[in-house]
Amino acid sequence: MAGIAEVAAHAGVSKATASRALSGGGYVSPATKSRVRAAAAELGYVPSAGAVGLATGRTQNVGVVMPYVNRWFFAEVLEGIQQALLEQGLDLTLYDAKPGSDGRARIFDDFLARKRFDGLIAVGLEPVDHELERLTRTDRPIVSVVGSSDLTSVVAVDDDYAARRATEHLIGLGHREIAFVGGGAPESHWAHVDQERLAGYRHAMREAGLSQFVRHAHSEVTLPGGYAAAADLLGDARRRPTAIVGVCDEVAIGAIIAAQRLGIQVPATLSVVGIDDHEFAEMFALTTLQQVPREQGRAAVDVLLAEITDPERPRTELRMPARMVIRSSTAPAGHPEA
C-alpha cells in the first residue's frame, strides 16, 4: 500500500504539502490539492486515522449515544448515521445506554469523559438525571435526535404537527369520539415526544370544538402496551370511541389487534391512525404519519460535522415534516361499508 511519501513524489510536492492537501489542515492551492488527491487515488493511498488525527487534532470518530439499538426507530436512525459517516470516511463509536442498566451509568461517568470523539449524536435521551447537561460538559459538539433541548442542536420530526394531522384526518372523516392511546400518566416522567404528540391531538380536538370528547388512555409505548390499553378502552361498549390516534405505530397496531380480539371491525366500526410508518405498518394496512428515521440520522451527521468544522456556529433546530400515508385502517364515521 502506498504511503504519503509515494503520493507526494507522484504529485511532485513535499510530504508536508501532500499531508495538508489530504487532511484539510492548512492552506493548499486548489490546483495542488486536486493533483495530490488524484495521485492518492491512482496509488490507492488510504490515510490512517492516527495520521489524520495528528495533522488535524481530531479523532475522526463520532460518538452515538442511544437507549436502545434493537428497536425499529433507533436501529433506523443508527443506519442513517452510519451510512453518512462512512461516506465521510469517519468512524463511529456506539454507546448503548439502556435505561436502568449499570452500563448506562458507566457510559456517562467514564467512557464519555475520555472524549475519544470529535462530536456526539444523542438519540432519544430524555432530561432524566440531567444526562444531556452532563454530555455538554465533554466540550464537544452535540446534536440531539428526537425531542427538544436548549443545550444542543436538534434534528427531529415535528411531533405536535404529526399528531394534529392524524387527528384532523379522523375529524375530517366525521369522527368525534376520538381517543389518544399511549404515553405515561401525568405524574410520571414520560417521553417528551409522547407529550408533544398528545398536545397535538388535544390541539386538533379543541380547534374542532371537540374538547368534551378528549380522552387519553395511558400505556407503555410498545405493541403490547397499546394492546392492553386499547383492550380496556374498547371493552366498555357504552363508552367505546369510534377512532383512535396511537402515539406511535406500535401502539396503533396493538390497538388494531385488541379490536380484532374483541370482534370490532377495523375500519368499519373503529378507525385507527398511527405515527411513524413503522416497518409493520403496511402489513396492518395502517394509516399513519410517516417519518423517515434514516433521514434524521443523516441530517444529524450533517449538522454535527458543520459544528465540528465551525465551533462558533449557532445551534440548529431542524424539524422534519411528517407525510400522511393513507391505508385502510380508517373510514368515514357511521359508514360500516366504507
C-alpha positions in Angstrom: 0.0 0.0 0.0 1.3 3.4 -1.0 2.4 5.8 1.8 2.3 9.6 2.0 5.9 9.8 0.6 4.9 8.0 -2.6 1.8 10.2 -3.0 4.0 13.3 -2.5 6.6 12.1 -5.1 3.9 11.2 -7.6 2.3 14.6 -7.3 5.6 16.5 -7.3 5.1 18.1 -3.9 6.6 17.8 -0.4 5.3 15.3 2.2 4.0 18.2 4.3 2.1 19.7 1.3 0.6 16.3 0.5 -0.4 15.8 4.1 -2.2 19.2 4.2 -3.9 18.6 0.9 -5.3 15.2 2.0 -6.2 16.2 5.6 -7.6 19.7 5.0 -5.3 21.1 7.7 -3.7 24.3 6.4 -3.8 26.1 3.1 -3.0 24.3 -0.2 -4.0 25.8 -3.6 -7.0 24.2 -5.3 -4.8 23.0 -8.2 -2.2 21.4 -5.9 -4.9 19.8 -3.8 -6.5 18.3 -6.9 -3.2 17.0 -8.1 -2.4 15.4 -4.7 -5.8 13.8 -4.4 -5.6 12.4 -7.9 -2.2 10.9 -7.1 -3.6 9.4 -3.9 -6.5 7.9 -5.8 -4.2 6.5 -8.5 -1.9 4.9 -6.0 -4.7 3.6 -3.7 -3.5 5.6 -0.8 -5.7 5.4 2.4 -4.7 7.8 5.2 -4.7 6.3 8.7 -7.0 7.7 11.3 -4.0 8.3 13.5 -2.1 10.2 10.9 -5.1 12.4 10.1 -5.6 12.9 13.8 -2.1 14.2 14.3 -2.5 16.6 11.4 -5.9 17.9 12.4 -6.1 17.4 16.1 -9.2 15.3 15.6 -10.1 11.7 16.3 -12.0 11.2 13.1 -14.6 9.4 15.3 -18.2 10.3 16.2 -19.9 9.0 19.3 -23.5 7.9 19.3 -25.5 7.5 22.5 -28.9 5.9 22.4 -31.1 3.9 24.9 -31.9 1.1 22.6 -30.3 -0.4 19.5 -32.8 -3.2 18.8 -36.0 -1.1 18.4 -37.1 -0.1 14.9 -36.8 3.7 15.2 -33.4 3.7 16.9 -32.0 1.0 14.5 -33.1 3.1 11.5 -31.6 6.3 12.9 -28.3 4.4 13.5 -28.3 3.1 10.0 -28.6 6.6 8.6 -25.8 7.9 10.9 -23.5 5.0 9.9 -24.1 5.5 6.2 -23.4 9.2 6.4 -20.2 8.7 8.4 -18.9 6.0 6.1 -19.3 8.4 3.1 -17.2 10.9 5.0 -14.6 8.3 6.0 -15.3 8.7 9.7 -15.5 6.1 12.4 -18.4 5.5 14.8 -18.4 4.5 18.5 -21.8 3.4 19.8 -22.8 3.8 23.4 -25.8 1.5 24.2 -27.2 3.4 27.2 -30.1 1.1 28.2 -32.4 2.8 30.8 -31.8 1.5 34.3 -28.7 -0.5 33.4 -25.4 -0.4 35.2 -23.7 0.2 31.9 -25.6 3.4 31.4 -24.0 5.0 34.5 -20.5 3.9 33.3 -21.1 5.5 29.9 -21.9 8.9 31.4 -19.3 8.7 34.2 -16.4 7.0 32.5 -16.4 6.4 28.7 -17.7 9.7 27.6 -15.3 11.5 30.0 -12.4 10.2 27.9 -13.6 12.3 24.9 -12.4 9.9 22.3 -14.7 11.5 19.7 -15.0 14.8 17.8 -18.7 15.1 18.5 -21.7 13.3 19.8 -25.1 12.4 18.5 -27.6 11.7 21.3 -30.6 9.8 20.1 -33.8 9.8 22.3 -32.2 10.9 25.5 -34.6 12.3 28.0 -33.7 15.0 30.5 -33.5 12.4 33.3 -30.7 12.9 35.9 -29.5 15.8 33.7 -27.7 13.4 31.3 -27.8 15.8 28.4 -26.4 18.5 30.5 -23.6 16.1 31.5 -22.9 15.4 27.9 -22.4 19.1 27.2 -19.6 19.1 29.7 -17.5 17.0 27.3 -16.8 20.2 25.5 -17.6 18.6 22.2 -20.4 19.5 19.7 -23.6 17.6 20.3 -26.7 17.0 18.2 -29.9 15.5 19.7 -32.2 13.4 17.5 -35.7 13.4 18.9 -37.1 15.8 21.5 -36.2 19.3 22.4 -33.2 20.9 24.0 -31.9 24.3 24.8 -28.4 22.8 25.2 -27.8 21.2 21.8 -28.8 21.3 18.2 -31.9 19.2 17.5 -33.0 17.1 14.5 -36.5 15.6 14.8 -39.9 15.2 13.2 -42.5 17.8 14.2 -44.3 15.6 16.7 -47.0 18.2 17.5 -47.9 18.6 13.8 -47.9 14.8 13.2 -50.5 14.2 15.9 -52.6 17.2 14.9 -52.6 16.0 11.3 -53.5 12.4 12.3 -56.4 13.7 14.5 -57.6 16.1 11.8 -57.7 13.2 9.4 -60.2 11.4 11.6 -62.2 14.6 12.3 -62.4 15.1 8.5 -64.0 11.6 8.3 -66.7 12.6 10.6 -65.3 11.1 13.8 -66.0 12.9 17.1 -65.3 10.4 19.9 -61.6 10.1 19.2 -59.2 8.7 21.9 -55.5 9.1 22.2 -53.6 5.9 23.2 -50.1 5.9 24.6 -47.8 7.8 26.9 -47.3 7.9 30.6 -49.5 9.0 33.4 -49.5 12.8 34.3 -47.4 12.2 37.4 -44.8 10.1 35.7 -41.6 11.3 33.8 -42.6 10.2 30.3 -41.1 10.9 27.0 -41.1 14.4 25.5 -42.1 13.0 22.1 -45.2 11.4 23.6 -46.1 14.7 25.4 -45.8 16.6 22.2 -48.0 14.1 20.3 -50.6 14.2 23.0 -50.5 18.0 22.9 -51.0 17.9 19.1 -54.1 15.6 19.5 -55.6 17.9 22.1 -55.0 21.0 20.0 -56.8 19.5 17.0 -59.7 18.4 19.1 -60.0 21.8 20.8 -59.8 23.6 17.4 -62.6 21.4 16.1 -64.8 22.2 19.1 -64.5 18.6 20.4 -62.8 19.3 23.8 -65.6 17.3 25.6 -64.5 14.2 23.7 -60.8 14.4 24.6 -59.7 11.1 26.1 -56.2 9.8 26.9 -55.6 6.1 27.6 -52.2 5.8 29.2 -49.9 2.9 28.0 -46.4 1.9 27.5 -45.1 2.9 24.1 -45.0 -0.7 22.8 -47.2 -3.0 20.8 -48.2 -5.0 24.0 -48.8 -1.7 25.8 -51.1 -0.5 23.0 -52.9 -3.8 23.0 -53.6 -3.7 26.8 -54.7 -0.1 26.8 -57.0 -0.5 23.8 -58.5 -3.7 25.1 -59.5 -1.8 28.3 -60.7 1.2 26.3 -62.7 -0.8 23.8 -64.1 -3.3 26.3 -66.8 -0.9 27.5 -69.3 -0.7 24.7 -71.1 2.2 26.3 -68.1 4.5 26.1 -66.3 3.0 23.2 -64.7 5.6 20.9 -65.1 5.4 17.1 -61.5 6.2 16.4 -58.0 6.0 18.0 -54.9 8.0 17.5 -51.9 5.9 18.6 -48.9 7.8 20.0 -46.8 5.6 17.6 -47.5 2.8 15.1 -46.6 0.1 17.5 -49.3 1.3 19.9 -51.7 1.7 17.0 -51.0 -1.8 15.8 -51.6 -3.1 19.3 -55.0 -1.3 19.3 -55.9 -3.0 15.9 -55.1 -6.4 17.4 -57.1 -5.7 20.5 -60.1 -4.6 18.4 -59.9 -7.8 16.3 -59.8 -9.9 19.5 -63.0 -8.1 20.7 -64.8 -8.6 17.4 -64.6 -5.0 16.5 -64.1 -4.4 12.8 -61.4 -2.0 11.6 -62.2 0.3 9.9 -65.9 -0.4 9.7 -66.5 0.2 13.4 -63.2 1.6 14.6 -60.7 3.8 12.7 -57.1 3.7 13.8 -54.2 6.1 12.9 -50.6 5.8 13.9 -47.4 7.9 13.7 -44.1 6.7 12.3 -44.7 4.4 9.3 -43.1 1.5 11.2 -41.9 -1.5 9.1 -45.1 -3.3 10.2 -47.5 -0.5 9.2 -48.0 -1.8 5.7 -48.7 -5.3 7.0 -51.6 -4.0 9.1 -52.8 -1.6 6.4 -52.3 1.2 9.0 -52.9 4.8 8.1 -50.1 6.8 9.6 -47.9 9.9 9.6 -44.6 8.9 8.0 -41.3 10.0 9.5 -38.0 8.6 8.0 -35.6 7.9 10.8 -32.7 7.2 8.4 -33.0 10.8 7.0 -33.0 12.1 10.6 -29.7 10.2 11.2 -28.1 11.6 8.1 -29.3 15.1 8.8 -27.8 14.8 12.3 -24.4 13.9 10.9 -24.6 16.9 8.5 -25.4 19.3 11.4 -22.7 17.8 13.7 -19.9 18.0 11.1 -20.8 21.6 10.4 -20.5 22.3 14.1 -17.2 20.4 14.3 -15.8 22.5 11.5 -17.1 25.7 12.9 -17.4 25.6 16.8 -18.9 29.1 16.8 -21.8 28.0 14.6 -25.2 28.8 16.2 -27.3 25.8 17.4 -29.7 24.4 14.8 -33.2 23.1 15.3 -34.3 21.1 12.3 -37.9 19.9 12.3 -38.5 17.5 9.5 -42.1 17.1 8.1 -44.2 14.0 8.5 -46.1 12.9 5.5 -49.7 11.4 5.6 -49.9 7.8 4.3 -53.5 6.7 3.8 -54.1 3.0 4.1 -57.3 1.1 5.0 -57.4 1.4 8.8 -59.6 4.5 8.6 -63.0 5.1 7.2 -65.8 7.6 7.5 -67.7 7.5 10.8 -71.1 5.8 10.6 -70.4 4.1 7.2 -69.7 0.4 8.0 -69.4 -0.5 4.3 -66.8 2.2 3.6 
